[in-house]
Amino acid sequence: MKTHRTIRGITLVAAAAALIFAGSPQAGAADFYAGKTITIVCPYSTGGTYDRMSRLAAKFLPRHIPGNPAAIVHNRPGAGGVIGLRSVYKAEPDGLSLIHFTSPMVVRSLTGGIKDIDFKKLTWLGSVGGAHYIFALRSNRPERTIKDFQTTKTPIRVGASGPSSLLTQAPKFLQRAGKFNIRLVPGYKGYNPMALAMKQDEVDAVSTAGSAVMVNSATREMHKDGTIKLVLSMGGAPPPDPLKAEVAALPKFVDGIADPKDRDAWVAFSGLLSASRPFGATPGLPADRAAILKKAMADMMADPEFRKTATDQGFVLNTLNAQEAEKLILSVFNLPADIQDRLKTLLK
Protein backbone atom coordinates (compact mmCIF):
# COMPACT_ATOMS: atom_id res chain seq x y z
CA MET A 1 0.00 0.00 0.00
CA LYS A 2 2.79 2.40 0.92
CA THR A 3 4.59 1.58 -2.33
CA HIS A 4 1.38 2.12 -4.27
CA ARG A 5 0.87 5.55 -2.66
CA THR A 6 4.50 6.48 -3.41
CA ILE A 7 4.22 5.52 -7.07
CA ARG A 8 0.88 7.31 -7.34
CA GLY A 9 2.45 10.42 -5.77
CA ILE A 10 5.34 10.37 -8.17
CA THR A 11 2.95 9.96 -11.07
CA LEU A 12 0.85 12.92 -9.95
CA VAL A 13 3.94 15.11 -9.51
CA ALA A 14 5.21 14.13 -12.95
CA ALA A 15 1.81 14.81 -14.50
CA ALA A 16 1.61 18.20 -12.81
CA ALA A 17 5.11 19.06 -14.01
CA ALA A 18 4.16 18.04 -17.52
CA LEU A 19 1.09 20.27 -17.40
CA ILE A 20 3.15 23.20 -16.12
CA PHE A 21 5.77 22.71 -18.82
CA ALA A 22 3.14 22.30 -21.52
CA GLY A 23 1.73 25.69 -20.59
CA SER A 24 5.08 27.45 -20.44
CA PRO A 25 6.52 29.65 -23.19
CA GLN A 26 9.47 27.29 -23.50
CA ALA A 27 7.18 24.36 -24.23
CA GLY A 28 5.13 26.31 -26.74
CA ALA A 29 8.23 27.51 -28.51
CA ALA A 30 9.69 24.01 -28.54
CA ASP A 31 6.51 22.70 -30.12
CA PHE A 32 6.61 25.46 -32.71
CA TYR A 33 10.32 25.54 -33.55
CA ALA A 34 10.90 21.78 -33.73
CA GLY A 35 11.44 20.86 -37.36
CA LYS A 36 11.28 24.49 -38.55
CA THR A 37 13.88 26.60 -40.37
CA ILE A 38 14.71 30.16 -39.33
CA THR A 39 15.82 32.54 -42.07
CA ILE A 40 18.33 35.22 -41.09
CA VAL A 41 18.19 37.94 -43.71
CA CYS A 42 21.46 39.77 -44.31
CA PRO A 43 20.57 42.90 -46.28
CA TYR A 44 24.11 43.26 -47.61
CA SER A 45 26.33 41.35 -50.04
CA THR A 46 28.12 38.10 -49.31
CA GLY A 47 31.61 38.23 -47.85
CA GLY A 48 31.09 41.34 -45.74
CA THR A 49 31.07 41.48 -41.96
CA TYR A 50 27.28 41.50 -41.63
CA ASP A 51 27.11 38.44 -43.88
CA ARG A 52 29.76 36.67 -41.79
CA MET A 53 28.08 37.52 -38.50
CA SER A 54 24.73 36.37 -39.91
CA ARG A 55 26.33 33.02 -40.73
CA LEU A 56 27.81 32.74 -37.26
CA ALA A 57 24.35 33.35 -35.82
CA ALA A 58 22.85 30.74 -38.15
CA LYS A 59 25.32 28.24 -36.70
CA PHE A 60 25.10 29.11 -33.01
CA LEU A 61 21.66 30.62 -32.37
CA PRO A 62 19.59 27.44 -33.02
CA ARG A 63 21.55 25.66 -30.27
CA HIS A 64 19.86 27.95 -27.75
CA ILE A 65 16.30 27.72 -29.12
CA PRO A 66 13.99 24.99 -27.78
CA GLY A 67 13.21 22.52 -30.54
CA ASN A 68 16.64 23.06 -32.18
CA PRO A 69 15.41 24.53 -35.48
CA ALA A 70 17.64 24.84 -38.51
CA ALA A 71 18.80 28.27 -39.68
CA ILE A 72 19.86 29.63 -43.06
CA VAL A 73 21.13 33.01 -44.28
CA HIS A 74 19.46 34.84 -47.14
CA ASN A 75 21.38 37.78 -48.62
CA ARG A 76 19.06 40.51 -49.91
CA PRO A 77 21.24 43.54 -50.67
CA GLY A 78 19.91 46.80 -52.06
CA ALA A 79 19.09 50.38 -51.07
CA GLY A 80 21.70 50.30 -48.31
CA GLY A 81 19.98 47.44 -46.53
CA VAL A 82 16.39 48.67 -46.77
CA ILE A 83 15.21 45.97 -49.18
CA GLY A 84 16.25 43.15 -46.87
CA LEU A 85 14.97 44.89 -43.75
CA ARG A 86 11.63 45.60 -45.40
CA SER A 87 11.24 41.91 -46.27
CA VAL A 88 11.55 40.95 -42.58
CA TYR A 89 9.47 43.89 -41.35
CA LYS A 90 6.56 42.77 -43.56
CA ALA A 91 7.04 39.02 -43.07
CA GLU A 92 4.62 36.75 -41.27
CA PRO A 93 5.06 37.48 -37.53
CA ASP A 94 5.85 33.89 -36.64
CA GLY A 95 9.42 34.19 -35.34
CA LEU A 96 11.02 32.51 -38.33
CA SER A 97 12.31 35.67 -40.07
CA LEU A 98 15.23 37.52 -38.48
CA ILE A 99 17.36 40.44 -39.68
CA HIS A 100 20.96 41.47 -38.97
CA PHE A 101 21.55 45.05 -40.05
CA THR A 102 23.29 48.28 -39.13
CA SER A 103 21.63 50.34 -36.39
CA PRO A 104 22.36 53.83 -37.84
CA MET A 105 19.81 52.94 -40.50
CA VAL A 106 17.22 54.22 -38.02
CA VAL A 107 18.43 57.76 -38.74
CA ARG A 108 17.00 57.44 -42.25
CA SER A 109 13.59 57.05 -40.65
CA LEU A 110 14.21 60.15 -38.56
CA THR A 111 15.22 62.17 -41.61
CA GLY A 112 12.40 60.90 -43.83
CA GLY A 113 14.48 58.62 -46.00
CA ILE A 114 12.60 55.50 -44.86
CA LYS A 115 8.85 55.99 -44.52
CA ASP A 116 7.37 52.49 -44.47
CA ILE A 117 9.32 51.00 -41.53
CA ASP A 118 8.58 51.95 -37.94
CA PHE A 119 11.72 50.99 -36.06
CA LYS A 120 9.88 51.33 -32.75
CA LYS A 121 7.75 48.33 -33.75
CA LEU A 122 10.60 45.98 -34.60
CA THR A 123 11.19 43.09 -32.22
CA TRP A 124 14.71 43.91 -31.03
CA LEU A 125 16.70 40.83 -30.00
CA GLY A 126 20.03 42.34 -28.95
CA SER A 127 23.27 43.60 -30.46
CA VAL A 128 26.34 41.41 -30.86
CA GLY A 129 28.77 44.30 -31.09
CA GLY A 130 29.73 47.77 -32.08
CA ALA A 131 32.08 49.28 -34.60
CA HIS A 132 34.95 51.70 -34.44
CA TYR A 133 34.82 53.57 -37.74
CA ILE A 134 38.00 54.55 -39.54
CA PHE A 135 38.95 56.20 -42.82
CA ALA A 136 41.19 53.91 -44.89
CA LEU A 137 43.09 55.43 -47.81
CA ARG A 138 45.17 53.97 -50.62
CA SER A 139 48.83 54.67 -49.94
CA ASN A 140 49.38 56.19 -53.38
CA ARG A 141 47.37 59.19 -52.16
CA PRO A 142 49.54 61.75 -50.29
CA GLU A 143 46.95 63.00 -47.76
CA ARG A 144 47.47 62.05 -44.11
CA THR A 145 46.04 64.84 -41.93
CA ILE A 146 42.63 66.41 -41.46
CA LYS A 147 43.91 69.58 -43.13
CA ASP A 148 45.15 67.50 -46.07
CA PHE A 149 41.71 65.95 -46.51
CA GLN A 150 40.08 69.39 -46.44
CA THR A 151 42.50 71.20 -48.76
CA THR A 152 43.56 68.57 -51.31
CA LYS A 153 43.02 69.79 -54.87
CA THR A 154 42.19 66.35 -56.26
CA PRO A 155 38.98 64.93 -54.76
CA ILE A 156 39.39 61.67 -52.87
CA ARG A 157 37.16 59.01 -54.44
CA VAL A 158 35.27 57.27 -51.63
CA GLY A 159 33.14 54.17 -52.16
CA ALA A 160 29.49 54.38 -51.13
CA SER A 161 26.49 52.09 -51.03
CA GLY A 162 22.77 52.88 -50.64
CA PRO A 163 21.60 55.97 -48.73
CA SER A 164 20.75 53.99 -45.58
CA SER A 165 24.12 52.25 -45.38
CA LEU A 166 26.80 53.30 -42.93
CA LEU A 167 29.17 52.96 -45.88
CA THR A 168 27.38 56.01 -47.32
CA GLN A 169 26.33 57.86 -44.19
CA ALA A 170 29.82 57.99 -42.65
CA PRO A 171 31.55 59.51 -45.70
CA LYS A 172 28.71 62.02 -46.01
CA PHE A 173 29.70 63.26 -42.56
CA LEU A 174 33.32 63.50 -43.72
CA GLN A 175 32.24 65.48 -46.76
CA ARG A 176 29.68 67.78 -45.15
CA ALA A 177 30.57 68.14 -41.47
CA GLY A 178 34.33 67.71 -41.93
CA LYS A 179 34.50 69.65 -45.22
CA PHE A 180 36.73 66.94 -46.69
CA ASN A 181 37.29 67.19 -50.43
CA ILE A 182 35.87 63.81 -51.29
CA ARG A 183 33.69 62.55 -54.11
CA LEU A 184 31.30 59.73 -53.31
CA VAL A 185 31.30 56.85 -55.78
CA PRO A 186 27.94 55.13 -55.18
CA GLY A 187 26.50 51.86 -56.38
CA TYR A 188 28.45 49.26 -54.38
CA LYS A 189 26.22 46.58 -52.87
CA GLY A 190 28.11 46.21 -49.62
CA TYR A 191 31.65 46.30 -48.31
CA ASN A 192 33.05 43.30 -50.17
CA PRO A 193 32.69 44.77 -53.69
CA MET A 194 33.85 48.13 -52.33
CA ALA A 195 37.04 46.55 -50.95
CA LEU A 196 37.73 44.92 -54.32
CA ALA A 197 37.17 48.30 -55.99
CA MET A 198 39.79 49.85 -53.74
CA LYS A 199 42.19 47.01 -54.52
CA GLN A 200 41.69 47.71 -58.24
CA ASP A 201 42.18 51.47 -57.71
CA GLU A 202 38.61 52.29 -58.73
CA VAL A 203 38.20 54.20 -55.47
CA ASP A 204 40.80 55.81 -53.23
CA ALA A 205 39.22 55.23 -49.83
CA VAL A 206 36.47 53.76 -47.72
CA SER A 207 34.98 54.81 -44.42
CA THR A 208 34.23 51.59 -42.58
CA ALA A 209 34.52 49.63 -39.36
CA GLY A 210 37.99 48.64 -38.26
CA SER A 211 36.73 45.07 -37.90
CA ALA A 212 35.69 45.12 -41.58
CA VAL A 213 39.27 45.88 -42.57
CA MET A 214 40.45 42.85 -40.60
CA VAL A 215 37.64 40.42 -41.52
CA ASN A 216 37.62 41.13 -45.27
CA SER A 217 40.48 39.27 -46.96
CA ALA A 218 41.14 41.98 -49.57
CA THR A 219 41.51 44.89 -47.16
CA ARG A 220 43.28 42.74 -44.58
CA GLU A 221 45.98 41.94 -47.12
CA MET A 222 46.13 45.52 -48.43
CA HIS A 223 46.56 46.80 -44.89
CA LYS A 224 49.22 44.20 -44.19
CA ASP A 225 51.27 44.94 -47.33
CA GLY A 226 50.83 48.71 -47.05
CA THR A 227 48.58 49.24 -50.08
CA ILE A 228 46.13 51.04 -47.79
CA LYS A 229 46.69 52.98 -44.59
CA LEU A 230 44.34 53.88 -41.77
CA VAL A 231 44.42 57.68 -41.66
CA LEU A 232 41.55 58.79 -39.42
CA SER A 233 39.69 57.56 -36.32
CA MET A 234 35.97 58.35 -36.48
CA GLY A 235 34.93 56.89 -33.13
CA GLY A 236 32.38 54.38 -31.87
CA ALA A 237 33.09 51.15 -30.03
CA PRO A 238 36.70 50.11 -29.27
CA PRO A 239 38.68 48.98 -32.34
CA PRO A 240 39.74 45.36 -32.76
CA ASP A 241 42.80 44.41 -30.70
CA PRO A 242 45.19 44.15 -33.70
CA LEU A 243 44.37 47.78 -34.62
CA LYS A 244 44.20 49.40 -31.18
CA ALA A 245 47.68 50.95 -31.12
CA GLU A 246 47.45 52.10 -34.73
CA VAL A 247 44.00 53.68 -34.28
CA ALA A 248 45.03 55.38 -31.02
CA ALA A 249 47.73 57.30 -32.91
CA LEU A 250 45.38 58.58 -35.63
CA PRO A 251 43.83 62.05 -35.79
CA LYS A 252 40.22 62.12 -34.59
CA PHE A 253 37.44 63.15 -36.94
CA VAL A 254 35.52 65.01 -34.25
CA ASP A 255 38.49 67.40 -33.91
CA GLY A 256 38.11 68.38 -37.54
CA ILE A 257 34.47 69.47 -37.28
CA ALA A 258 34.35 73.25 -36.91
CA ASP A 259 30.60 73.84 -36.56
CA PRO A 260 29.35 72.99 -33.03
CA LYS A 261 25.97 71.72 -34.29
CA ASP A 262 27.66 69.52 -36.87
CA ARG A 263 29.88 68.20 -34.09
CA ASP A 264 26.87 67.47 -31.86
CA ALA A 265 25.14 65.72 -34.75
CA TRP A 266 28.17 63.51 -35.35
CA VAL A 267 28.51 62.69 -31.64
CA ALA A 268 24.84 61.65 -31.53
CA PHE A 269 25.15 59.60 -34.71
CA SER A 270 28.41 57.92 -33.73
CA GLY A 271 26.85 56.88 -30.43
CA LEU A 272 24.82 54.38 -32.45
CA LEU A 273 28.06 52.70 -33.48
CA SER A 274 28.25 51.15 -30.01
CA ALA A 275 25.32 48.95 -31.04
CA SER A 276 25.88 48.82 -34.77
CA ARG A 277 25.27 45.06 -35.09
CA PRO A 278 21.73 44.39 -33.86
CA PHE A 279 19.47 41.47 -34.65
CA GLY A 280 15.75 41.98 -34.95
CA ALA A 281 12.57 40.19 -35.92
CA THR A 282 9.21 41.04 -37.42
CA PRO A 283 6.87 43.31 -35.42
CA GLY A 284 3.98 41.69 -33.59
CA LEU A 285 5.54 38.35 -32.65
CA PRO A 286 3.65 36.25 -30.11
CA ALA A 287 5.07 37.14 -26.71
CA ASP A 288 6.36 33.63 -25.99
CA ARG A 289 8.31 33.40 -29.25
CA ALA A 290 9.74 36.90 -28.82
CA ALA A 291 10.88 35.95 -25.30
CA ILE A 292 12.46 32.73 -26.57
CA LEU A 293 14.38 34.54 -29.33
CA LYS A 294 15.61 37.27 -26.97
CA LYS A 295 16.82 34.69 -24.47
CA ALA A 296 18.42 32.61 -27.21
CA MET A 297 20.28 35.66 -28.50
CA ALA A 298 21.54 36.51 -25.00
CA ASP A 299 22.61 32.89 -24.46
CA MET A 300 24.38 32.81 -27.83
CA MET A 301 26.28 36.01 -27.04
CA ALA A 302 27.43 34.46 -23.76
CA ASP A 303 28.39 31.16 -25.42
CA PRO A 304 32.20 30.77 -25.08
CA GLU A 305 32.48 28.94 -28.39
CA PHE A 306 30.56 31.67 -30.23
CA ARG A 307 32.64 34.39 -28.60
CA LYS A 308 35.93 32.70 -29.47
CA THR A 309 34.87 32.03 -33.06
CA ALA A 310 33.70 35.62 -33.56
CA THR A 311 36.80 37.10 -31.94
CA ASP A 312 39.06 34.86 -34.02
CA GLN A 313 37.36 36.27 -37.12
CA GLY A 314 38.15 39.83 -36.05
CA PHE A 315 34.83 40.90 -34.53
CA VAL A 316 34.67 43.10 -31.44
CA LEU A 317 31.91 41.80 -29.16
CA ASN A 318 30.41 44.64 -27.14
CA THR A 319 27.17 42.78 -26.57
CA LEU A 320 23.87 44.30 -25.46
CA ASN A 321 20.72 42.41 -24.53
CA ALA A 322 17.40 43.16 -26.23
CA GLN A 323 16.32 45.88 -23.81
CA GLU A 324 19.72 47.61 -23.79
CA ALA A 325 20.04 47.58 -27.58
CA GLU A 326 16.52 48.86 -28.12
CA LYS A 327 16.98 51.71 -25.63
CA LEU A 328 20.30 52.84 -27.12
CA ILE A 329 19.25 52.60 -30.76
CA LEU A 330 15.87 54.28 -30.35
CA SER A 331 17.38 57.10 -28.27
CA VAL A 332 18.03 58.89 -31.56
CA PHE A 333 14.32 59.70 -31.72
CA ASN A 334 14.67 61.66 -28.47
CA LEU A 335 17.37 64.01 -29.76
CA PRO A 336 16.73 67.78 -29.54
CA ALA A 337 14.93 69.15 -32.58
CA ASP A 338 17.90 71.22 -33.74
CA ILE A 339 20.18 68.16 -33.76
CA GLN A 340 17.55 66.17 -35.65
CA ASP A 341 17.34 68.98 -38.20
CA ARG A 342 21.11 69.05 -38.59
CA LEU A 343 21.18 65.28 -39.15
CA LYS A 344 18.57 65.72 -41.89
CA THR A 345 20.76 68.36 -43.55
CA LEU A 346 23.96 66.32 -43.30
CA LEU A 347 22.45 63.07 -44.54
CA LYS A 348 19.99 64.24 -47.20
C-alpha positions in Angstrom: 0.0 0.0 0.0 2.8 2.4 0.9 4.6 1.6 -2.3 1.4 2.1 -4.3 0.9 5.5 -2.7 4.5 6.5 -3.4 4.2 5.5 -7.1 0.9 7.3 -7.3 2.4 10.4 -5.8 5.3 10.4 -8.2 2.9 10.0 -11.1 0.9 12.9 -10.0 3.9 15.1 -9.5 5.2 14.1 -13.0 1.8 14.8 -14.5 1.6 18.2 -12.8 5.1 19.1 -14.0 4.2 18.0 -17.5 1.1 20.3 -17.4 3.2 23.2 -16.1 5.8 22.7 -18.8 3.1 22.3 -21.5 1.7 25.7 -20.6 5.1 27.4 -20.4 6.5 29.7 -23.2 9.5 27.3 -23.5 7.2 24.4 -24.2 5.1 26.3 -26.7 8.2 27.5 -28.5 9.7 24.0 -28.5 6.5 22.7 -30.1 6.6 25.5 -32.7 10.3 25.5 -33.6 10.9 21.8 -33.7 11.4 20.9 -37.4 11.3 24.5 -38.5 13.9 26.6 -40.4 14.7 30.2 -39.3 15.8 32.5 -42.1 18.3 35.2 -41.1 18.2 37.9 -43.7 21.5 39.8 -44.3 20.6 42.9 -46.3 24.1 43.3 -47.6 26.3 41.4 -50.0 28.1 38.1 -49.3 31.6 38.2 -47.8 31.1 41.3 -45.7 31.1 41.5 -42.0 27.3 41.5 -41.6 27.1 38.4 -43.9 29.8 36.7 -41.8 28.1 37.5 -38.5 24.7 36.4 -39.9 26.3 33.0 -40.7 27.8 32.7 -37.3 24.3 33.3 -35.8 22.9 30.7 -38.2 25.3 28.2 -36.7 25.1 29.1 -33.0 21.7 30.6 -32.4 19.6 27.4 -33.0 21.6 25.7 -30.3 19.9 27.9 -27.8 16.3 27.7 -29.1 14.0 25.0 -27.8 13.2 22.5 -30.5 16.6 23.1 -32.2 15.4 24.5 -35.5 17.6 24.8 -38.5 18.8 28.3 -39.7 19.9 29.6 -43.1 21.1 33.0 -44.3 19.5 34.8 -47.1 21.4 37.8 -48.6 19.1 40.5 -49.9 21.2 43.5 -50.7 19.9 46.8 -52.1 19.1 50.4 -51.1 21.7 50.3 -48.3 20.0 47.4 -46.5 16.4 48.7 -46.8 15.2 46.0 -49.2 16.3 43.2 -46.9 15.0 44.9 -43.8 11.6 45.6 -45.4 11.2 41.9 -46.3 11.5 41.0 -42.6 9.5 43.9 -41.4 6.6 42.8 -43.6 7.0 39.0 -43.1 4.6 36.7 -41.3 5.1 37.5 -37.5 5.9 33.9 -36.6 9.4 34.2 -35.3 11.0 32.5 -38.3 12.3 35.7 -40.1 15.2 37.5 -38.5 17.4 40.4 -39.7 21.0 41.5 -39.0 21.5 45.1 -40.1 23.3 48.3 -39.1 21.6 50.3 -36.4 22.4 53.8 -37.8 19.8 52.9 -40.5 17.2 54.2 -38.0 18.4 57.8 -38.7 17.0 57.4 -42.3 13.6 57.0 -40.7 14.2 60.1 -38.6 15.2 62.2 -41.6 12.4 60.9 -43.8 14.5 58.6 -46.0 12.6 55.5 -44.9 8.8 56.0 -44.5 7.4 52.5 -44.5 9.3 51.0 -41.5 8.6 51.9 -37.9 11.7 51.0 -36.1 9.9 51.3 -32.8 7.7 48.3 -33.8 10.6 46.0 -34.6 11.2 43.1 -32.2 14.7 43.9 -31.0 16.7 40.8 -30.0 20.0 42.3 -28.9 23.3 43.6 -30.5 26.3 41.4 -30.9 28.8 44.3 -31.1 29.7 47.8 -32.1 32.1 49.3 -34.6 35.0 51.7 -34.4 34.8 53.6 -37.7 38.0 54.5 -39.5 39.0 56.2 -42.8 41.2 53.9 -44.9 43.1 55.4 -47.8 45.2 54.0 -50.6 48.8 54.7 -49.9 49.4 56.2 -53.4 47.4 59.2 -52.2 49.5 61.8 -50.3 46.9 63.0 -47.8 47.5 62.1 -44.1 46.0 64.8 -41.9 42.6 66.4 -41.5 43.9 69.6 -43.1 45.2 67.5 -46.1 41.7 65.9 -46.5 40.1 69.4 -46.4 42.5 71.2 -48.8 43.6 68.6 -51.3 43.0 69.8 -54.9 42.2 66.3 -56.3 39.0 64.9 -54.8 39.4 61.7 -52.9 37.2 59.0 -54.4 35.3 57.3 -51.6 33.1 54.2 -52.2 29.5 54.4 -51.1 26.5 52.1 -51.0 22.8 52.9 -50.6 21.6 56.0 -48.7 20.8 54.0 -45.6 24.1 52.2 -45.4 26.8 53.3 -42.9 29.2 53.0 -45.9 27.4 56.0 -47.3 26.3 57.9 -44.2 29.8 58.0 -42.6 31.6 59.5 -45.7 28.7 62.0 -46.0 29.7 63.3 -42.6 33.3 63.5 -43.7 32.2 65.5 -46.8 29.7 67.8 -45.1 30.6 68.1 -41.5 34.3 67.7 -41.9 34.5 69.6 -45.2 36.7 66.9 -46.7 37.3 67.2 -50.4 35.9 63.8 -51.3 33.7 62.5 -54.1 31.3 59.7 -53.3 31.3 56.9 -55.8 27.9 55.1 -55.2 26.5 51.9 -56.4 28.4 49.3 -54.4 26.2 46.6 -52.9 28.1 46.2 -49.6 31.6 46.3 -48.3 33.0 43.3 -50.2 32.7 44.8 -53.7 33.9 48.1 -52.3 37.0 46.5 -50.9 37.7 44.9 -54.3 37.2 48.3 -56.0 39.8 49.9 -53.7 42.2 47.0 -54.5 41.7 47.7 -58.2 42.2 51.5 -57.7 38.6 52.3 -58.7 38.2 54.2 -55.5 40.8 55.8 -53.2 39.2 55.2 -49.8 36.5 53.8 -47.7 35.0 54.8 -44.4 34.2 51.6 -42.6 34.5 49.6 -39.4 38.0 48.6 -38.3 36.7 45.1 -37.9 35.7 45.1 -41.6 39.3 45.9 -42.6 40.4 42.8 -40.6 37.6 40.4 -41.5 37.6 41.1 -45.3 40.5 39.3 -47.0 41.1 42.0 -49.6 41.5 44.9 -47.2 43.3 42.7 -44.6 46.0 41.9 -47.1 46.1 45.5 -48.4 46.6 46.8 -44.9 49.2 44.2 -44.2 51.3 44.9 -47.3 50.8 48.7 -47.0 48.6 49.2 -50.1 46.1 51.0 -47.8 46.7 53.0 -44.6 44.3 53.9 -41.8 44.4 57.7 -41.7 41.5 58.8 -39.4 39.7 57.6 -36.3 36.0 58.3 -36.5 34.9 56.9 -33.1 32.4 54.4 -31.9 33.1 51.2 -30.0 36.7 50.1 -29.3 38.7 49.0 -32.3 39.7 45.4 -32.8 42.8 44.4 -30.7 45.2 44.2 -33.7 44.4 47.8 -34.6 44.2 49.4 -31.2 47.7 50.9 -31.1 47.4 52.1 -34.7 44.0 53.7 -34.3 45.0 55.4 -31.0 47.7 57.3 -32.9 45.4 58.6 -35.6 43.8 62.1 -35.8 40.2 62.1 -34.6 37.4 63.1 -36.9 35.5 65.0 -34.2 38.5 67.4 -33.9 38.1 68.4 -37.5 34.5 69.5 -37.3 34.4 73.2 -36.9 30.6 73.8 -36.6 29.3 73.0 -33.0 26.0 71.7 -34.3 27.7 69.5 -36.9 29.9 68.2 -34.1 26.9 67.5 -31.9 25.1 65.7 -34.8 28.2 63.5 -35.4 28.5 62.7 -31.6 24.8 61.7 -31.5 25.1 59.6 -34.7 28.4 57.9 -33.7 26.8 56.9 -30.4 24.8 54.4 -32.5 28.1 52.7 -33.5 28.2 51.2 -30.0 25.3 48.9 -31.0 25.9 48.8 -34.8 25.3 45.1 -35.1 21.7 44.4 -33.9 19.5 41.5 -34.7 15.8 42.0 -35.0 12.6 40.2 -35.9 9.2 41.0 -37.4 6.9 43.3 -35.4 4.0 41.7 -33.6 5.5 38.4 -32.6 3.7 36.2 -30.1 5.1 37.1 -26.7 6.4 33.6 -26.0 8.3 33.4 -29.2 9.7 36.9 -28.8 10.9 35.9 -25.3 12.5 32.7 -26.6 14.4 34.5 -29.3 15.6 37.3 -27.0 16.8 34.7 -24.5 18.4 32.6 -27.2 20.3 35.7 -28.5 21.5 36.5 -25.0 22.6 32.9 -24.5 24.4 32.8 -27.8 26.3 36.0 -27.0 27.4 34.5 -23.8 28.4 31.2 -25.4 32.2 30.8 -25.1 32.5 28.9 -28.4 30.6 31.7 -30.2 32.6 34.4 -28.6 35.9 32.7 -29.5 34.9 32.0 -33.1 33.7 35.6 -33.6 36.8 37.1 -31.9 39.1 34.9 -34.0 37.4 36.3 -37.1 38.2 39.8 -36.1 34.8 40.9 -34.5 34.7 43.1 -31.4 31.9 41.8 -29.2 30.4 44.6 -27.1 27.2 42.8 -26.6 23.9 44.3 -25.5 20.7 42.4 -24.5 17.4 43.2 -26.2 16.3 45.9 -23.8 19.7 47.6 -23.8 20.0 47.6 -27.6 16.5 48.9 -28.1 17.0 51.7 -25.6 20.3 52.8 -27.1 19.3 52.6 -30.8 15.9 54.3 -30.4 17.4 57.1 -28.3 18.0 58.9 -31.6 14.3 59.7 -31.7 14.7 61.7 -28.5 17.4 64.0 -29.8 16.7 67.8 -29.5 14.9 69.2 -32.6 17.9 71.2 -33.7 20.2 68.2 -33.8 17.5 66.2 -35.7 17.3 69.0 -38.2 21.1 69.0 -38.6 21.2 65.3 -39.2 18.6 65.7 -41.9 20.8 68.4 -43.5 24.0 66.3 -43.3 22.4 63.1 -44.5 20.0 64.2 -47.2 
